[in-house]
Amino acid sequence: MVLSSLNAISPIDGRYRSQNENLSTYFSEKGLIRYRIRVEVEYFIALCEYPLPQLESVPKTKFDSLRRIYLQFSEEDAERIKEIEKLINHDVKAVEYFLKERFNSLGLSDYKEFIHFGLTSQDINNTAIPLSLKEGFQNVVLPELKLLVLEIKQRAKSWKKISMLARTHGQPASPTRLGKEIYVFVERLEAQLKMLDRIPFAAKFGGATGNFNAHIVAFPNINWRDFGNRFVKEKLGLYRLQTTTQIEHYDYMAAFFDNIKRINSILIDLNRDVWTYISMEYFKQRIKKGEVGSSAMPHKVNPIDFENSEGNLGMANAIFEHLSAKLPISRLQRDLTDSTVTRNLGVPLAHSLLAYKSLRKGVGKLILNEAKIAEDLENNWAVVAEAIQTILRRENYPNPYEALKALTRVSTKMNKKVIHEFIDKLDISEAVKKELKAITPSNYTGITSF
């Protein structure tokens, strides 16, 4: 069977393939192999540049040819490595053998035993995987997330002056402004992005059990810790953990996943709020000609972008939860449970990417229904009771809260007429009465904080 969007098991590689295929560069099997080759090649070049005496004669003119092995990595190259893996049953060793074949063709046969010199598989995996995670997130996912935050921010600013009835516990509450309520999410998201930016992408690089044993026994006069630090930072752009077992302890990676999970939770909150505003008719949705909202009810325009986003965010967070809880745990110096788990890093990022795109699409289709928002405000004059009782407190009026409570909890519908009749009966100055009558549900909205 040839894999296609119709027979793929996962909707990530099936139905939604076109929306997230850029992630395959970083998180597919071929992508992982390419990153492993990149680490092996850059490590060999770093040994040459150090230089080790045995590698001083490697022509520097060969470095570009070596880098082209991963820069021009092809489907055929990946297939060759998988063929080797079938024979030896080891994925990282297969990369080493593939590179030895390439060294032969490049006239570097005399130096091929310095491929993977002193390393264990996890020195490659625990640099290749965080590097692919860093670049996949920063190059594909983060730009889409930033576009989404910008879209929300622009909408918040355009709705800055729209007075709106607030609802706490689902009940009418002190009026607010629509723009401010949307900007709440902007502020939350921007704060999380700042936190996210401070989390390093960490790597383990130090030999079989993290102590550079093999390196030191072969070249005891070299400061291998310093070499490792510079290699990981300068060649790979990662942060090298100083004290490890055979594997990275994944604490920073777990923090990264938890941070993304918080961002996604904020967006779930936004999806549900906008969904509710749509159901309250505060928003209508722009649709394309020919689109169908319901298979049975022709009048319906369902908020599917927000529902799709919420569903994918939930899927992403469920996987992020497992990743951040599982990966920092490994028996003694290493067990293999992280290996199969880390192969799934692209899955929650793909679900997140789908969610960000769906939400941005949905926000872009929103049409403000100012008439409905104004109608709700006009039908809820009871919400100015807080303002009235607060001014009465200022004037030292006796029991103002209780007086407003008695008024607003009677069965009579609260409207402008009822409120103003109540004000007229108060034993206060005409100036204060005028002040109270100037308060309306539309103008009792406090300050705008952005």
N, C-alpha and C positions, 0 to 999 in steps of 0.2 A: 504494500500500500504506500502510495506517495503522500506524504504529509501535506495537508492543505487546510485552509481556514474552515472547511466543512467537516473534516474528520479529526481535527485536533481535540484532545481531551479537555484541555484548559481553554476557557474563552479568551485568556490572555493571548494565546497563540492561535486562536480560532476567530471568533466573532470580532474581537477587538484588536486583531493583529495590526491593522493599518494605523491604529492610533498610538501604538507603543513600540513599533518595530525598531525605532532608534535605540531602544534599550538593549536589543540583542547584541549590539556591538560590545557591550560591557558585561552582560550577564548570561549569554548563551554558553554552551560548551566550547564552541570555537573561540568566543571572547575570552573565556577563562584560560584556554590554552595559549592564546596570543599574549595575555598578560604574564603568564608563566615564562614564556620565551623572552619577553621584554626584560623581566627581572634577571633571568640567567645571562642574557647578553650584556646587560648593563653591569652586572656583577663581574663578568669576565673582563670587560673594558676597564672597570675600576681597579681590578687587580693589576692590569697592565699599566695603568697610570700611576699606581702607588709609588714605584713599581716593585713587583716581586722580581728578584734577579733572574728567575727562570723565564720571565715574560718580557724582559727588556728588549728582546729582539723582535717582538711582534710589531710589524709595520703599522704605524698609526693610520696609514692610508686604508687599512682594512676595516677601520671602525665603522665607516659609512656602510660598507658592504654587510657588516654584521648587523647593524641596526635595520637594514632593509629586510632582514629575515622576519622581523615582527612588524615593521612598517608596511610591508607588502605581503603580509601573511595571507595565503589563499585558502580556498576550500580544499584544494588538492593537498596542501601542506597539512591541514587539519586531518584529512583522511589518512595521510601517511602516519601521523602520530597515533591515530586510533588503531591502525593496523599493528603498529609496534606494541601498543598497549594490550591488544588481544593476545599477543605472544607471551608477554612478560607479566601481565596482570598488575601493572603499576603505572598510574597515569603520569606522575611527575618524572619517573625514570624514563618513560617513553619520550618525554620532551628532551631529556639529556641525550638519549641515543639519536634522536632526530638532529639535534644540534651537532653531534659528532659527525653525522653524515654531511652536514653543511660545511663543517670545518674542513673535511676532506676535499670538498669541491672548491673551497676558497684557498686551498694551499696552506691550511693552518693545522695540518694533522699533528705536527709536533707539539701542539699546545692544547689538544682537545681534552687531556686529562684534568685541565684546570677549569673545565666546565663543571659547575656544581661542586667546586673544590671545598671540602670541609663542611658542606651543608647537609641538612636533612630536608625532607620534603616540605616540612612546615615553614622553613625559611623562605621557600618559594611561595607556598600557599598564603602564608600570613603576611606577605608583602603584595602579592598579586591580587588577592581578594580585597583588602582595604583600598588598594590603588584603583581597582575597577569600581568599587563602591563610591570612592571620592569623585572620580571623573564621570561616572554614570549619573550620579546625583547632580553634580555641579553643571554638567553640560546639557543634560536633558530634563531632569525633574525640577531643579531649582528655578530655571528660567520660566517654566510654566507656572510654578507657584508664585513667583514674583509678578508675573502678568496678571494672575488672579487677584492678588492683593491690590495691585494698581487699579484694576477694574472696579473692585469693591470701594476703594478709596475715592475714585472719581465719582461713583454713584453717590456715595455719602456726601461729598461736597455739593453735588448738584441738588441734593434733597435737603440741604442744610436748613432752609427756612420753612420747611413743610411741618406745620404743627400737627400732632397726632395724639390720639388717645393712647395712653399707656395701659398695659394690663399686667397686674401682679396677681399671682394665683388665679389667673384667667379672668379676673374681675377688673372693671374700669378703675384706673388709678390716675394720679396726677399727670397731666398732659406732658408730653415730651416733644422732641422733633425727630422726624424720621431719619434725617441725616446723621444725627447724633447716635441713634440706636444702631445704625449700620456701622458707624465709625468705632463703636465699641469693639467690633470684630477686627477692624484694622489695627487698633492699638494692641489688642491681644496677639494678633499674628506677627506684627512687627517686633514685639517683645520676644516672642519665641524664636524668630529668625535671628535676632541678635544673640540669643543664648546658643542657638545651633551653630553659629559661626565660631563660637569659642571652643567647641568640642573638636579635639584633634583626631585625625585619622591615623590610628596607631598601627605599628607593625612589630612583629617579632623577628629578630634576625640575630642568631647566636649559636647555631649548631645544634647537635642532637638533643641536648637538654638545656640549652640556653647559655652555656658557659664558654663557648668557643674552644672546647676541648681539642678537637682535631686541628684547628688552626694553630693553636699554641704549641701543640706537640710537634708540628711540622716547622713552624717559624716562631720560636719562642721570643724573639727580639722585637717582634712587631706589636704595636699597641692595637690589638684587634677590636677592642671596644671603641676606640676612637675611629678606627676605619669603618666599623659598622654604623656608628652614629652619622658619620659624614656621608656614607653611601646611601643610607636610607633617607636622609634629609635632602641632600643635594641632588642625587640622581633620581630619586623616586618622589620627593616632596611629601614624605610621611614623617611621623614622629616615632622614633625607635624606643620601645619599652626597654628599660635597663635590666630588670630582673624578671626572668620568665622561666617557665618549664620548657617543654618541647614546643608548646604552642603559645600564641598570644592569649592573654587572659580575657580579651573581648570586653573589658569593662567600658572602654570608651565607645566601642561599637554599640553596646547595650544602651549607653546614654544617648547616642545618636538616634537609635530606634525609638527610645522613649520620648525624645524630643519631637520626632516626626509624628509619633502617636498623639502627642498633645496638640500639635498643629491640626491633625486630622480630626481630633475631638472638637476643637473649636469650629472647624468647618462643618461638622455634623450639626452642631448647635445652630450655625448660620443657615444650613439647609432647612432645618426644621422650622426656624423662625420665618424664613421667606415662604416656605410651603404654607405655613399658617396664614401669613399675610395674603397670599394668593387666595386661600379658601375664604378669607374675610373680604375679598374683592378689593383690597388696597392696591393690588397689582393685577394687571391683565398681562397676557403674554403674546408677543409678536410671533406669528406663525408663517411658514412658507406656503405658497400656493400649492395645493394638492396634498398637504399633510393631513393625516387622519389622527384625531385625538382618541377616539374609542371605536372599537369594531362594531358596537351596538348602538351607541348614543351619539348621533351626529353633532350635537351641540357642544360636546366636551372638548376642552383643551387641557389635557392633563399636565401637571408640573413634572414631567418625566426627567428633565435634566437634573432637577434637585433630588429626585428619588434615586436616579442612577448614581449620582454623586454620593449620596448617603450610603447606598448599598456597597459601593466600592470602597469607601472609607472604612466601613465596618469590616469588610474582608481584610483590608490592609492592616488595620489595627489588631485584628485577631492574630495575624501572622507575626506582626511586630512584637506583640506580647509574648509569643512563644520564643522568638529569637532573643529578646532581651532577658528573658528568664532562664533560657537553657544555655546559651553560649558561654556565660562566665563560669559554668560548672564543668569540670573535667576531672576524672579520677586520677589521683596521684600526678605523675608528670605528663600524662596524656592518655586519653582514650579517643576513639574514632567517631564519637557521636556528633562532633562539630562538623565533620566532613560533609555528610549528606545535608545537614541543616544549612550550611553556608552556601550550598548550591542553589538555595531558594531565595537569596537576598533580592534578586530582581523581581520576584513575584509581588511582594507588598508594595514595592516602588512602582510597579506597573499598575496595580490597582489604584494607588494614590494618584499617579499621572492621569489615569482615566477620569478619576473623580475631579481633579483640578480642571481638566478640560470641560467636563460636563457642567460643572458649577459656573465656570466662566461663560460658557455658552448660554446657560440659563439666565444669569445676571444680565447678559447682553440683550436678552429678549424681553426683559421686564418693561412694562408700560405703566407709569404711575396713574392711579385713578384718584385724583385729588378730590373729586366730588364725593366719593364714598368715604374718604378719610374725614372730610369736613362734616359730612352727615353724621358720622359717629361722634364727633366732638360735640356737635350741636344737640345731639340726643342724650348727652351725658353731662348736664350742667352740675350734677352733684359733685363732680370732681373739683369744683372751685371751693368746696366747703373747707378744705384744708387751708386755702389762702385766706378765707374770711375769718376762720377761727384764730389763725395766727396773728392777723392784724388786731383782732379783738383782744387777744392776749397782750399785745403791745400796748393797747389802750387801757389795760387793766379791767376789762369788762368781766363781770362775774360769770364763771362757768361757761366759757365760750365753746369748749369742745362738746360739752353735754348739750348745749343749745343746738349746735349743728347736727349732732348725732340724732336728736329727736326729730329734726326737720327732714334729714335725708333718709331716715329709715321708715317713714310713713309710706303708704301705698301710692300717694299722689306722685305723678310723673314730675321729675325735677326738670324744669326748664328755666329760661331767663325770667319769665314772669314770676314764677314761684320764688326764685332766689331774690329778686328785687323787692317783692312784697315783704319778704322776711327782713330784708335790710331796712326797709322803711319803718318797720315796727321796732327797730332797735333803739335803745336810749343812748344814742351817740350823736356827735356833732354832724352837721350837714356836710362838712368837709370830709369827714371819715366815710360818711355814706356815699359821697361822690367817688371817693377812692375805691370803695368796695364794689360799686356798680361798674367801675371801669375794668374790672377783672372779668375775663371771659375764658372759656375752655381753650380758645385759640391763642390767647396771649399769655396764659399762665404756664410758661414753659421753661422758666429759669434761664440759665446761661448756656451758651454753646461753647463747648470746651475744646473745639478744634478750629 
